[in-house]
């Protein structure tokens, strides 16, 4: 597992050590390390910083490949872009890289809020940034974007949650239950104390469940995957989705899935979601993928309607939720347009 979670696979990254870190549930991560990568130069008044947290099973490398570049909305010539890895994703402190006795099956459960508090310390302690020009993220990164805007309203000038919710729905939680069970029901899982590669059956089941909902019906029914060189549905799911998940550590994925499942910004306002949204001061553009099954348009629009002064931006893609990976040029162009519009808005 160590060779997969490396700079050879995921590109160069740096780490910021936070020491012993108290979690919202009362547990503690010893010597918490946050892994990140930066692009561009922070200007003199520190007003051009953009923060982009990773999503489920992803690292900062896929964010760079799909969203950062010359002439893009996130152009390093204009902005200082901080791509940050979630706790538990294998590059930041995780079950897979924490030494005994606190790693593997003993690594404590982390919340979306824990990530955001750690990221806040990163930007303030490492870079001296007090206010971010933009916080954005897709899927679980959208959860973290909402958390940033609610928890630290004065630190976020603009926010762009993409294909993700501020509080998980019952349907989304049911889906997460199924992918968690796909891994934990593998007899080789052994309550998190497995050998390398032992849980491959659970990871393959998990990957196929993810594929069935992460992409659209049209992608499969019209063989939309053929443009990537795959020949059959099974060839695509094996070569694209299983190939993505099989090298990953099951305990890492479980920590992320449980974090995703519990996401809820209304914890800041005793369960009142509308009150939580009212804490937001950022100019917020909420981006939805019309065909998304994980986070349907209807659910995202309902949440956006509760955020005062926000705007809903829609994009269509046969790749569904997993258009986030940057495989659809139409999605990429549309989202760049939305982000350019948001970044041009004065705060």
FIZAKOL-335477 format. One record per residue (C-alpha): residue number from 1; chain; x, y, z. Coordinates in nm, 3 decimals. Example, Ala and Ser with C-alpha at 12.3 -4.5 7.8 and 13.67 -1.06 7.14 Angstrom:
% FIZAKOL-335477
1,A,1.230,-0.450,0.780
2,A,1.367,-0.106,0.714
% end
This chain:
% FIZAKOL-335477
1,A,0.000,0.000,0.000
2,A,0.287,0.235,0.075
3,A,0.401,0.245,-0.289
4,A,0.054,0.353,-0.408
5,A,0.033,0.646,-0.166
6,A,0.349,0.808,-0.291
7,A,0.469,1.106,-0.492
8,A,0.553,0.868,-0.776
9,A,0.179,0.806,-0.821
10,A,0.024,1.126,-0.691
11,A,0.282,1.389,-0.776
12,A,0.497,1.603,-0.548
13,A,0.337,1.719,-0.225
14,A,0.440,1.884,0.099
15,A,0.320,1.824,0.453
16,A,0.231,2.047,0.744
17,A,0.249,1.892,1.089
18,A,-0.014,1.996,1.343
19,A,0.102,1.789,1.639
20,A,-0.157,1.608,1.847
21,A,-0.499,1.703,1.709
22,A,-0.820,1.678,1.909
23,A,-1.115,1.556,1.703
24,A,-1.476,1.667,1.735
25,A,-1.570,1.326,1.879
26,A,-1.317,1.361,2.162
27,A,-1.056,1.126,2.015
28,A,-0.709,1.237,1.913
29,A,-0.479,1.193,1.615
30,A,-0.118,1.193,1.724
31,A,0.116,1.399,1.508
32,A,-0.145,1.489,1.247
33,A,0.012,1.560,0.909
34,A,-0.174,1.741,0.632
35,A,-0.045,1.681,0.278
36,A,-0.092,1.953,0.018
37,A,0.037,2.086,-0.313
38,A,0.051,2.449,-0.425
39,A,0.051,2.616,-0.766
40,A,0.118,2.981,-0.839
41,A,0.247,3.258,-0.613
42,A,0.082,3.417,-0.312
43,A,0.062,3.791,-0.371
44,A,0.181,4.055,-0.126
45,A,-0.153,4.112,0.044
46,A,-0.241,3.740,0.040
47,A,-0.565,3.810,-0.146
48,A,-0.534,3.558,-0.431
49,A,-0.545,3.229,-0.240
50,A,-0.775,2.948,-0.351
51,A,-0.835,2.635,-0.141
52,A,-0.948,2.310,-0.304
53,A,-0.989,2.001,-0.078
54,A,-0.982,1.650,-0.222
55,A,-1.281,1.415,-0.256
56,A,-1.360,1.052,-0.179
57,A,-1.076,0.821,-0.288
58,A,-0.900,1.108,-0.466
59,A,-0.584,1.305,-0.399
60,A,-0.455,1.644,-0.500
61,A,-0.312,1.499,-0.824
62,A,-0.654,1.444,-0.983
63,A,-0.760,1.796,-0.878
64,A,-0.453,1.938,-1.050
65,A,-0.510,1.735,-1.366
66,A,-0.881,1.815,-1.392
67,A,-0.900,2.179,-1.277
68,A,-0.565,2.364,-1.268
69,A,-0.371,2.508,-1.561
70,A,-0.274,2.805,-1.776
71,A,-0.581,2.969,-1.926
72,A,-0.811,2.779,-1.692
73,A,-1.028,2.940,-1.424
74,A,-0.774,2.817,-1.170
75,A,-0.474,2.966,-1.345
76,A,-0.150,2.962,-1.143
77,A,-0.048,3.287,-1.316
78,A,-0.336,3.460,-1.133
79,A,-0.401,3.261,-0.817
80,A,-0.214,3.084,-0.540
81,A,-0.392,2.749,-0.547
82,A,-0.370,2.521,-0.244
83,A,-0.483,2.166,-0.315
84,A,-0.522,1.983,0.014
85,A,-0.564,1.612,0.090
86,A,-0.835,1.508,0.332
87,A,-0.741,1.331,0.651
88,A,-0.766,0.961,0.572
89,A,-0.694,0.973,0.198
90,A,-0.354,0.805,0.226
91,A,-0.133,1.114,0.185
92,A,-0.246,1.311,0.489
93,A,-0.253,1.114,0.816
94,A,-0.454,0.798,0.753
95,A,-0.511,0.446,0.880
96,A,-0.261,0.321,0.620
97,A,0.030,0.544,0.718
98,A,-0.012,0.572,1.096
99,A,0.219,0.341,1.292
100,A,0.090,0.094,1.553
101,A,-0.095,0.094,1.779
102,A,-0.310,0.377,1.642
103,A,-0.321,0.292,1.269
104,A,-0.524,0.046,1.060
105,A,-0.838,-0.062,1.245
106,A,-0.757,0.163,1.543
107,A,-0.739,0.493,1.356
108,A,-1.010,0.723,1.499
109,A,-1.310,0.835,1.296
110,A,-1.278,1.185,1.153
111,A,-1.546,1.441,1.062
112,A,-1.577,1.696,0.783
113,A,-1.536,1.960,1.053
114,A,-1.207,1.805,1.166
115,A,-1.073,1.838,0.812
116,A,-1.175,2.201,0.788
117,A,-1.026,2.292,1.125
118,A,-0.700,2.130,1.018
119,A,-0.708,2.312,0.683
120,A,-0.770,2.642,0.863
121,A,-0.455,2.587,1.065
122,A,-0.265,2.505,0.746
123,A,-0.357,2.829,0.569
124,A,-0.307,3.049,0.876
125,A,0.004,2.888,1.025
126,A,0.189,2.799,0.705
127,A,0.089,3.085,0.477
128,A,-0.049,3.360,0.702
129,A,-0.371,3.372,0.500
130,A,-0.670,3.521,0.681
131,A,-0.922,3.525,0.396
132,A,-0.948,3.297,0.095
133,A,-1.051,3.438,-0.243
134,A,-1.228,3.109,-0.316
135,A,-1.299,2.777,-0.151
136,A,-1.427,2.507,-0.385
137,A,-1.457,2.133,-0.397
138,A,-1.643,1.848,-0.561
139,A,-1.848,1.577,-0.389
140,A,-1.690,1.538,-0.042
141,A,-1.491,1.851,-0.129
142,A,-1.826,2.028,-0.166
143,A,-1.917,1.913,0.185
144,A,-1.594,2.069,0.306
145,A,-1.664,2.388,0.108
146,A,-2.001,2.425,0.282
147,A,-1.836,2.356,0.617
148,A,-1.574,2.624,0.550
149,A,-1.839,2.882,0.459
150,A,-2.044,2.809,0.772
151,A,-1.766,2.751,1.028
152,A,-1.534,3.032,0.913
153,A,-1.763,3.281,0.735
154,A,-1.519,3.571,0.758
155,A,-1.239,3.365,0.601
156,A,-1.424,3.279,0.276
157,A,-1.485,3.547,0.014
158,A,-1.635,3.310,-0.245
159,A,-1.751,2.950,-0.232
160,A,-1.822,2.697,-0.507
161,A,-1.954,2.362,-0.382
162,A,-1.969,2.129,-0.684
163,A,-2.195,1.822,-0.690
164,A,-2.225,1.787,-0.315
165,A,-2.454,1.863,-0.021
166,A,-2.422,2.042,0.310
167,A,-2.625,1.769,0.483
168,A,-2.652,1.415,0.355
169,A,-2.990,1.277,0.252
170,A,-3.136,0.944,0.360
171,A,-3.089,0.807,0.007
172,A,-2.724,0.911,-0.004
173,A,-2.664,0.754,0.336
174,A,-2.823,0.430,0.216
175,A,-2.586,0.422,-0.081
176,A,-2.290,0.476,0.151
177,A,-2.410,0.193,0.374
178,A,-2.395,-0.040,0.072
179,A,-2.041,0.052,-0.029
180,A,-1.923,0.028,0.332
181,A,-2.079,-0.316,0.362
182,A,-1.924,-0.425,0.033
183,A,-1.581,-0.385,0.192
184,A,-1.649,-0.494,0.549
185,A,-1.840,-0.808,0.444
186,A,-1.534,-0.950,0.272
187,A,-1.419,-1.234,0.503
188,A,-1.061,-1.119,0.456
189,A,-1.139,-0.777,0.608
190,A,-1.085,-0.912,0.961
191,A,-1.219,-0.595,1.132
192,A,-0.954,-0.385,0.963
193,A,-0.656,-0.614,1.030
194,A,-0.597,-0.759,0.685
195,A,-0.292,-0.835,0.474
196,A,-0.195,-0.639,0.166
197,A,-0.430,-0.713,-0.123
198,A,-0.645,-0.947,0.087
199,A,-0.970,-0.748,0.059
200,A,-0.972,-0.738,-0.321
201,A,-1.315,-0.904,-0.347
202,A,-1.472,-0.639,-0.125
203,A,-1.296,-0.362,-0.315
204,A,-1.421,-0.501,-0.647
205,A,-1.782,-0.516,-0.518
206,A,-1.741,-0.163,-0.384
207,A,-1.610,-0.045,-0.723
208,A,-1.903,-0.193,-0.914
209,A,-2.159,-0.039,-0.681
210,A,-1.981,0.291,-0.722
211,A,-1.989,0.258,-1.102
212,A,-2.360,0.170,-1.113
213,A,-2.456,0.499,-0.945
214,A,-2.160,0.723,-1.020
215,A,-2.218,0.721,-1.396
216,A,-2.543,0.762,-1.590
217,A,-2.751,0.497,-1.759
218,A,-2.675,0.662,-2.093
219,A,-2.302,0.622,-2.047
220,A,-2.347,0.246,-2.030
221,A,-2.639,0.207,-2.269
222,A,-2.472,0.415,-2.540
223,A,-2.119,0.290,-2.472
224,A,-1.997,0.638,-2.388
225,A,-1.688,0.484,-2.232
226,A,-1.567,0.376,-2.578
227,A,-1.407,0.717,-2.631
228,A,-1.155,0.620,-2.362
229,A,-1.062,0.306,-2.551
230,A,-1.267,0.048,-2.359
231,A,-1.450,-0.224,-2.554
232,A,-1.726,-0.355,-2.325
233,A,-1.902,-0.253,-2.005
234,A,-1.700,-0.507,-1.810
235,A,-1.378,-0.387,-1.971
236,A,-1.461,-0.030,-1.868
237,A,-1.565,-0.110,-1.511
238,A,-1.263,-0.332,-1.459
239,A,-1.010,-0.109,-1.631
240,A,-1.138,0.227,-1.508
241,A,-1.325,0.183,-1.180
242,A,-1.175,-0.132,-1.028
243,A,-0.834,-0.012,-1.139
244,A,-0.891,0.309,-0.941
245,A,-0.998,0.139,-0.618
246,A,-0.799,-0.185,-0.601
247,A,-0.465,-0.023,-0.503
248,A,-0.629,0.173,-0.223
249,A,-0.635,0.084,0.144
250,A,-0.978,-0.040,0.262
251,A,-0.951,0.129,0.603
252,A,-0.880,0.460,0.431
253,A,-1.187,0.425,0.210
254,A,-1.406,0.330,0.505
255,A,-1.294,0.631,0.708
256,A,-1.374,0.860,0.414
257,A,-1.711,0.695,0.344
258,A,-1.820,0.725,0.708
259,A,-1.705,1.087,0.714
260,A,-1.907,1.153,0.398
261,A,-2.214,0.979,0.545
262,A,-2.211,1.195,0.858
263,A,-2.166,1.530,0.682
264,A,-2.406,1.790,0.825
265,A,-2.346,2.164,0.864
266,A,-2.661,2.198,1.076
267,A,-2.465,2.064,1.374
268,A,-2.353,2.426,1.413
269,A,-2.714,2.538,1.466
270,A,-2.868,2.251,1.665
271,A,-3.007,2.080,1.355
272,A,-3.153,2.390,1.190
273,A,-3.018,2.372,0.835
274,A,-3.165,2.706,0.725
275,A,-3.003,2.879,1.021
276,A,-2.668,2.725,0.932
277,A,-2.689,2.857,0.577
278,A,-2.765,3.204,0.709
279,A,-2.420,3.216,0.868
280,A,-2.258,3.219,0.524
281,A,-2.108,3.550,0.409
282,A,-1.934,3.422,0.095
283,A,-2.063,3.486,-0.255
284,A,-2.173,3.132,-0.332
285,A,-2.227,2.962,-0.665
286,A,-2.366,2.612,-0.622
287,A,-2.279,2.386,-0.915
288,A,-2.496,2.081,-0.989
289,A,-2.461,1.805,-1.248
290,A,-2.808,1.746,-1.392
291,A,-2.767,1.367,-1.421
292,A,-2.596,1.315,-1.083
293,A,-2.737,1.017,-0.890
294,A,-2.521,1.061,-0.580
295,A,-2.631,1.424,-0.539
296,A,-2.942,1.480,-0.753
297,A,-3.022,1.823,-0.894
298,A,-3.342,1.839,-0.688
299,A,-3.149,1.794,-0.362
300,A,-2.880,2.046,-0.453
301,A,-3.137,2.302,-0.567
302,A,-3.329,2.263,-0.240
303,A,-3.012,2.328,-0.041
304,A,-2.909,2.620,-0.259
305,A,-3.250,2.783,-0.205
306,A,-3.171,2.800,0.167
307,A,-2.842,2.985,0.114
308,A,-2.915,3.359,0.101
309,A,-2.775,3.534,-0.205
310,A,-2.644,3.216,-0.364
311,A,-2.684,3.115,-0.729
312,A,-2.743,2.775,-0.887
313,A,-2.531,2.678,-1.187
314,A,-2.612,2.361,-1.384
315,A,-2.405,2.142,-1.613
316,A,-2.508,1.830,-1.803
317,A,-2.288,1.524,-1.856
318,A,-2.348,1.159,-1.944
319,A,-2.063,1.087,-1.702
320,A,-2.292,1.186,-1.414
321,A,-2.129,1.249,-1.079
322,A,-1.795,1.120,-1.199
323,A,-1.769,1.395,-1.459
324,A,-1.579,1.553,-1.169
325,A,-1.276,1.353,-1.281
326,A,-1.237,1.576,-1.587
327,A,-1.321,1.313,-1.850
328,A,-1.587,1.529,-2.022
329,A,-1.462,1.835,-2.211
330,A,-1.809,1.990,-2.205
331,A,-1.826,1.965,-1.827
332,A,-1.477,2.111,-1.794
333,A,-1.557,2.411,-2.013
334,A,-1.885,2.480,-1.835
335,A,-1.735,2.463,-1.485
336,A,-1.444,2.683,-1.587
337,A,-1.700,2.936,-1.708
338,A,-1.890,2.924,-1.379
339,A,-1.570,2.967,-1.178
340,A,-1.450,3.255,-1.395
341,A,-1.784,3.427,-1.338
342,A,-1.758,3.376,-0.963
343,A,-1.396,3.489,-0.940
344,A,-1.481,3.805,-1.134
345,A,-1.752,3.895,-0.880
346,A,-1.640,4.164,-0.637
347,A,-1.676,4.091,-0.267
% end
